[in-house]
Amino acid sequence: MTESDAYPPIEAYGVVGNLETCALVGPDGSIDWFPFPHLESPSILAAILDAERGGRFRIRPTDSFETDRWYVGKTNVLENGYDEDVGAFVQSYGSDALDATGLLLPVVGFLPFDDERVRGTIEAIESALVDDDVFVLRYDGEDGLPGDEGAFVLCSCWLVDALALSGRVDEARSRFESLLSYLNPLGLVAEELDPETGTHLGNYPQAFSHIGIVNSALYLGYARGRETPGPAPMGIRLGEPISPPE
């Protein structure tokens, strides 16, 4: 066996998992890496690191066979993460719960902003997670944790970003200005806001809240046709935003 036979390129492996752990399966059916019982647990098989002593478990037909992988590129998420009944990308496979991180799918370039599934996700999140146009909860559904939490400022910024870069610029600006009204006289804001009282909750001041506000200002400027100083933020570099008017 040559070294190249013993160690297939990493891209040749398939990933099989159950949302708690996963295994790397080679093209010959060899399970060469398998942390158990959780993804962060030590691997009980490690042939991917040492072909002779690392350990593997192989399942394959006795006759000649060809191998292929089911998922390519983004198709795993597209097939399992999008719920036709909800009309949106959901929090986890098999769930119908919504999560504000769905607003980031077009920002990181996963799908363009004008994709109907992206538009549906934004609208579903607006309907289920948004209160008074500006307060955005992280997710819905049970999480097993006691008590309630406030609306996350960063999630409010993600909504502004998604609206601005999908062509809903006036709505994005209105919500952004509403969000800014909750900053204190020093321009600082906490991690969360109470949707009923506007009280600052959680860590204060919170750095990622302020980063979100800066990004939203840059995205709004872009969406209104203004030049962005310095490097363009991620949603412009990686995403496919609706072009601003000339």
C-alpha positions in Angstrom: 0.0 0.0 0.0 1.4 3.4 -1.0 1.2 6.4 1.3 -1.4 8.0 -1.0 -3.6 4.8 -0.7 -3.3 4.8 3.1 -4.2 8.5 3.4 -6.9 9.6 1.0 -7.2 13.4 0.5 -9.5 14.9 3.1 -12.0 16.0 0.5 -12.6 12.3 -0.4 -14.2 11.6 2.9 -17.9 11.7 3.6 -19.3 13.0 6.9 -22.0 11.0 8.6 -23.5 12.4 11.8 -26.5 12.8 14.2 -26.0 16.4 15.4 -24.1 15.1 18.5 -21.1 13.6 16.8 -20.0 12.5 13.3 -17.7 10.1 11.5 -15.4 10.5 8.6 -15.9 7.7 6.1 -13.4 7.0 3.3 -14.3 6.1 -0.2 -13.6 2.4 0.5 -16.2 2.4 3.4 -13.5 2.8 6.1 -14.5 4.8 9.2 -11.2 6.5 9.9 -12.2 9.1 12.5 -15.1 8.9 15.0 -15.2 10.9 18.2 -17.7 9.3 20.6 -20.2 10.0 22.2 -19.8 13.8 21.4 -18.0 15.7 18.7 -15.6 17.1 21.3 -14.9 13.6 22.7 -11.7 11.7 22.0 -11.8 9.7 18.7 -12.1 6.0 19.1 -10.8 5.5 15.5 -7.9 7.5 14.1 -6.7 5.8 10.9 -6.9 9.3 9.3 -3.8 10.1 11.5 -2.0 6.8 11.6 -3.1 4.2 8.9 -1.4 1.3 10.7 -2.1 2.0 14.4 -4.8 4.5 14.4 -7.7 2.0 14.1 -10.6 1.9 11.7 -13.9 0.1 11.1 -14.7 -0.8 7.6 -18.2 -1.7 6.1 -18.3 -2.4 2.4 -19.7 -5.0 -0.1 -17.7 -8.1 -0.9 -18.2 -7.6 -4.6 -16.8 -4.7 -6.7 -18.6 -1.4 -6.1 -18.4 2.3 -6.8 -18.8 5.0 -4.2 -20.6 8.4 -4.3 -21.5 11.0 -1.8 -25.1 12.2 -1.3 -24.4 15.8 -0.4 -22.4 18.2 -2.4 -21.6 21.8 -1.5 -24.6 23.4 0.2 -27.2 20.6 -0.5 -27.1 19.2 3.0 -28.5 22.4 4.5 -30.8 23.0 1.5 -32.4 19.6 1.8 -32.6 19.4 5.6 -32.4 22.9 6.9 -35.2 24.5 4.9 -38.7 23.7 6.0 -41.3 24.0 3.2 -44.2 24.2 5.6 -42.6 27.0 7.6 -41.3 28.6 4.5 -37.9 29.3 6.1 -34.6 27.9 7.2 -35.1 26.5 10.7 -32.9 26.2 13.8 -31.9 22.5 13.3 -32.7 19.6 11.2 -36.2 18.1 11.9 -37.2 21.2 13.9 -39.7 23.9 13.0 -38.2 26.5 15.4 -36.8 29.7 13.9 -33.4 31.1 14.8 -32.2 34.7 14.1 -29.0 33.3 12.7 -31.0 32.5 9.6 -30.7 36.2 8.8 -26.9 35.6 8.2 -27.3 33.0 5.4 -27.2 35.7 2.7 -24.7 37.8 4.5 -22.1 35.0 4.4 -22.8 34.2 0.8 -24.8 31.0 1.3 -27.6 32.2 -0.9 -28.3 35.5 -2.7 -30.5 38.0 -1.0 -33.2 37.8 -3.7 -33.5 34.0 -3.3 -37.1 33.2 -2.3 -36.0 31.0 0.6 -34.0 33.8 2.0 -36.9 36.2 1.6 -39.2 33.7 3.3 -36.7 33.2 6.2 -36.5 37.0 6.8 -40.3 37.3 6.7 -40.8 34.3 9.0 -38.3 35.7 11.5 -40.0 39.1 11.4 -43.3 37.4 12.2 -42.1 35.1 14.9 -39.1 36.7 16.6 -39.6 40.5 16.2 -41.4 42.7 18.6 -42.2 46.4 18.0 -40.2 46.3 14.7 -36.8 46.5 16.5 -36.6 43.9 19.3 -35.4 40.6 17.9 -35.2 37.4 20.0 -32.5 34.9 19.3 -34.8 31.9 18.7 -38.2 30.5 19.5 -39.0 27.1 21.1 -37.8 25.5 24.3 -34.1 25.5 25.2 -34.2 23.8 28.6 -32.9 26.9 30.4 -34.8 28.6 33.2 -36.2 32.1 32.9 -36.6 34.4 30.0 -34.1 36.5 28.1 -34.4 39.9 26.4 -34.1 40.8 22.7 -30.5 40.6 21.5 -29.2 43.9 20.1 -26.9 42.0 17.7 -29.9 40.1 16.3 -31.7 43.4 15.7 -28.6 44.5 13.7 -28.7 41.3 11.7 -32.4 42.1 10.7 -31.4 45.7 9.7 -28.6 44.2 7.6 -30.8 41.6 5.9 -33.4 44.2 5.1 -31.0 46.8 3.8 -29.1 44.3 1.5 -32.3 42.7 0.2 -33.6 46.0 -1.1 -35.9 47.0 1.8 -33.8 50.0 2.6 -36.4 52.4 4.0 -37.6 49.8 6.5 -34.0 49.0 7.5 -33.3 52.6 8.1 -36.4 53.1 10.2 -35.6 50.1 12.4 -32.0 51.1 12.7 -33.0 54.6 13.9 -35.4 53.0 16.4 -32.6 50.8 17.7 -30.2 53.8 18.1 -32.8 55.5 20.3 -32.0 52.9 23.0 -28.3 53.8 23.3 -27.5 55.7 26.4 -26.2 59.3 26.4 -22.6 58.0 25.9 -23.7 55.9 22.9 -23.4 52.6 24.7 -25.7 49.7 24.8 -26.0 46.3 26.5 -26.1 42.8 25.2 -29.9 42.7 25.4 -32.9 45.0 25.7 -36.2 44.3 27.5 -38.9 44.5 24.8 -41.5 45.8 27.2 -39.4 48.5 29.0 -36.3 49.1 26.8 -34.2 48.3 29.9 -30.6 47.2 29.2 -30.0 43.6 30.2 -27.0 41.3 30.3 -23.4 42.4 29.7 -22.9 46.1 29.6 -21.5 47.6 27.5 -21.4 44.7 25.0 -18.7 44.8 22.3 -20.6 42.7 19.7 -23.7 44.9 20.1 -21.6 47.9 19.0 -19.9 45.9 16.2 -23.3 45.0 14.9 -24.4 48.7 15.0 -21.3 49.8 13.1 -21.8 47.0 10.5 -25.5 48.0 10.1 -24.5 51.6 9.5 -22.0 50.5 6.8 -24.6 48.3 5.1 -27.2 51.0 5.1 -24.7 53.4 3.6 -24.0 50.9 0.9 -27.7 50.2 0.2 -28.2 54.0 -0.2 -25.5 54.3 -2.8 -22.8 55.7 -0.6 -19.1 54.6 -0.7 -18.0 52.4 2.1 -14.8 53.6 3.7 -12.1 51.0 4.0 -12.7 47.3 3.2 -16.2 46.4 2.4 -18.0 44.4 5.2 -18.7 40.7 4.8 -22.2 41.0 3.4 -20.9 43.0 0.5 -17.8 41.0 -0.1 -19.3 37.5 0.3 -23.0 38.0 -0.3 -24.9 39.0 -3.4 -26.9 42.1 -2.1 -29.5 43.9 -4.2 -27.5 46.6 -6.0 -28.2 50.2 -4.7 -29.8 52.7 -7.0 -27.5 54.6 -9.3 
